[in-house]
Amino acid sequence: MHKYMRAIGFSNIANKKELQKLVTNVIIEGTDRAYTSIGEHNLLAEFCRDFAGNESGVLAGIAVCGEFDNEDKFTYDYYFPYLRGTHISSEEDVSVERHAAQESYAGVCDDIRLGVSLIFYLQNMIPYVKAQNSGVLPVKGTTLTLSALSLKGTIMMPINKSEKDLIRNKKVSMNRNQLMDAARRGDEEAIESLTLDDMDTYTAISKKIQKEDVFSLVDTYFMPYGVECDHYSVLGEIEECSICKNKVTNEEVYIMTINCNDMIFDLCINKKDLYGDPCAGRRFKGTIWMQGYINFPN
């Protein structure tokens, strides 16, 4: 079983027979279906069914992918749990690569706010394959909606900040983003300025950390985690939080909107896997599997 199934409320599937029954249910009663041709005789298909969601329109469910042959027989290939977010996380250009083992895709987005190349699992691969078959790639003007599933998380209290601190932090962030953008274009002064800023930050933190806790100094972070390229360790502020039930299992899951390094995305975690009481203003710390939905222009 896909280990992130428990994040959307399927933690008690005992064997492959129960899993196959669930996959068959998604194919038969799917709330969303998409198709596109691959080759001359085969049809690529994706069936999605939502099992949980909140009032903001964030939906969690399962997607089943496979192919129809020329005799209209469907062959199941793979499935994955998803969380369909509602926020525009990035407007940067996205590049996409196919996974080696199956007809699934990974996306890469270089957003200056994170400081790393963001790699995510592509949710809407059918529209991408259609665009690829039509020869219209790369598509300009796309936006990216990110979402994440988590198996383990902790709720932390926020750092106490005054209005003046918030204004100063916003100015510092804007200035750093401008320098990062200039550095990407090869501006040597910007590169030097960023290097000096990082050295000053390292020196300041090295002194403070001897007397203060690291999480009272670090407000938010976004770092690669483990050996899989779309897994991350994050610390971010909770902007919205709701609890909902899986329609089939009645397991309770939290759906939260997270602000991490000024990037906003939705996150889903099983209530049993979250330590602490989440609410807006507090912080979420945990490991996530990052997914993304490319919003192609009409």
N, C-alpha and C positions, 0 to 999 in steps of 0.2 A: 504493500500500500504506500502511496505517496505520503511522505512523513508530514507534509503540511496540510493534509486533510483534517487533522485535529484542530488546526487554527480556525476553520470555518464550522466546527461543531461535529465532526465525524471522528471522534476519538475511540469509539468502541466497536469498530468493524473488526470482527474476530478472524475472518478467513477470506480466501479469494472468492468463495462462492457468494458471500454477502457483497463483496466488492463488485463482482460481475453483475449481480442483481441491480445494484445502484447505477452502474454504468449503462445497463440496458434501459433503466428508467429514464436516465438523462436523454438517451437517444430517442425514445418513444415520446416522452412528454417534454421535450426541450422547449424552453420559452423563446429561444433565439436560434436560428439556423442560418448558415452561410455556406455557399458553394462557389467553386471556381474550377475550371478545367485545367488539368495538367497532362500534357501530351495529347494524343489523338483520341484515346479511348477511355481515359480515366477521369473521374471527377473528384476533386478534393472537397471534403465536407467537414464542417465543425458544428456540433450540437452543444448548446449551453443551456443550463437550467439554474435559476437562482434559488437558493435555499434560505437566505437570510438577507436582511437589509434594514436601513434606518430611514427616518423621515426625510433626510437630505437627499435621498436617491442613491446612496452608496449600496452596492449589491455584492453579495458573496455567493459563489456557486461553483459548479463543476463544468468544465469544457471537455468534450470527447471529440477526438479528431480521427479521421480515417479516410478511406477512398471507396467510391462506387466504381465497379467495373462496367464493361459494356453490356453485361447482363443485368444491370441495376442491382447488383448484390453489394452490400456494404461490408467492408472489412475494417474492423476496429484496429487502430494503430496505437494510440496512447491517450491519456487523459491528464488533466491537471486542475487543481483548485485555483480559483481566482477571486480577486476583490476588484470590482469595477469602481474606480474613484470618480469624483466629480470636479476636482480642481485642476486648473492649468498649472502644472508644476514647472514647465520650462518652455521657452520659445526658441531655444537653440536648435540648430540642424541636428538631425538624427541619422546615423548610418546603421544598416541592418545586415547581419550575416546569418546564414543558415547553419543550424547545428549539424554535426557530421552524421549522427546516428539516425535521425528521423526528420520529418518535415515540420520542424519547429525552428524558431528564430530567436536570436539575441539582438538587442538594440544597444547602440553606444551613443551617449550624449556628452559632449564636453561643455559642461556648465561651469562658468568661472566661480560661482558661489561655493562650489564644493571643493575645488582644488584637486580633484581626481576625475578621471574619465568614468562616468557613470555607466555601468553595464546592467541591463535589465532583461527579463524574460518578456518577449513580445506577446501580448494577449491577442491582438487582432491581426493574426497572420493572413487571413483570407483577403482583406483589402490590400495588404502589401503584395501578396502573390498576384492579385488582379492587376495592380499597378505595374508590377514587374513584367507580366505577360503582355501588357499593353505598350510597353516600352516608354513609359512616361517618367521613369525614375532618372535622377532624383526629383522628388516632388518638393517644390518650394512653398513656404507659407504654412508648414505643418506646426502643430503644437503637441506637447507631450503631457499626458495625464499619468502620473505615477501612483502606484499603490503598493502595499506590502503586506505579507503574512508573517506572523511571528509565533515561535513556539515557546519563548521564554522572555519575560520582561519584568521590570521593576519600576514602581512609581516613586519618584523622588520629589522632594519639595523644591520650589523655585528659589533662585537667588534673589535676595531683596535688592531691588533697584528703584531709585527715585526717578522722577520725570526727567530730571537733568541728565541722569545716567542713560536713560533710553534714547534721548535726543543725541547725546554724544556718541553712543554706540552706533546709531543709525548713520551718522555722518562718517564715522570711521569705516563702516561697512561699505558705504557708497564710494568713498575714496579708494578703498582697497580693490573694489570691483573694477573701478576705472583703471587703476594701475595694472591689474591682472589682464584686462582687455588690451591695454597698450603693450604689455609684455608679450602677449600672444602674437602681436603684430611685429615684434622684434625691436621694440623701443628699449635701448640699453639703459637709459636713465630710469625707466620704470622698473626694470629688472634689478638694478642696483638699489633703488629705494625699497623694493619688496624684501630684498635680502637683508638690508639694514633693519627694517621693521621686524623681521622674523628673529634676528639676533637680539634686538631689544626685548621682544616678547619672551624669548627663551631665558634671558638674564633675569627679567622681572619675576617670572614664574619660579625659576630656580631658587630665588630668595624667599618668596612667599610660601612655597610648598613645604618648607621646613617647619612652619608654624600653623599652616592652614590645610584643610582637606582639599584634595584636587577638584572635587565636584563643587566646591564653593568658588573656585577660580575658573573652571571650564563650564560655560553655560550650555554649550551644544557642540556636538562633534559628529562626523560622518566618516567612517573608516572601513576599508575592505576587511572581510572576516573569513577565515578558513581558506580552503583551496578552491571553492567554487566561486567564479568571478561575479555572480549576481547576488552574493550574500554580503551583508554589511552589519557592522556594529554601530548603533546610532544612539545619540542622546539628543532629544528635542523637546520643545515645549508643546503641551497639549492645548490646542485651540478649541476643539469641540470633542465631546465624548458621549456615546450612547451605548446602551446595552440592548441586545435583541436575541431572539431564540431561533435556532435552526428548526425549520418547519417539520423536518422528519425525525430528528433525534431529541428535540426540545433542549439541547445543550445551549447554555448561554454564552454568547461571545460579545466582546467589546469591539466597537468600531470607533476609532479615534482619528481626528485630523491632527497631524503632527507638523510643526514648523521646525525644520532642522537646517541650520545654516541659511536661513531665509528661503529655503525650498519647502513647499507645502505638499504633503501627500497624505492619503488615507491609509490606515493600518487596521488590520483585524487580528485579534488574538483570543484564544479560548479563555474564558474566565478562570478556569482551573490552572492556567499557566501564567497568570499575572499575579505578582506579589505587590499588594498595596491597593489603595482605593483611587482610581483615576478620576480626575475632574479638570476642567479648564484652568489653566494657569500653572498646574503642576507639570513635571517633566517625566517623559518615558525614556527608560534606558533598557536596551535589549538588542538582540540579533534579529535580522529580518531577511526575508527573501523578496527582492525587489522585482516588481512587474511594471510593465508600461503599456499604455494604449496610445498609439499615434493617431492624432485627430487630423485626418486628411481633409483639405479644403473641398467644398462641394464643387 
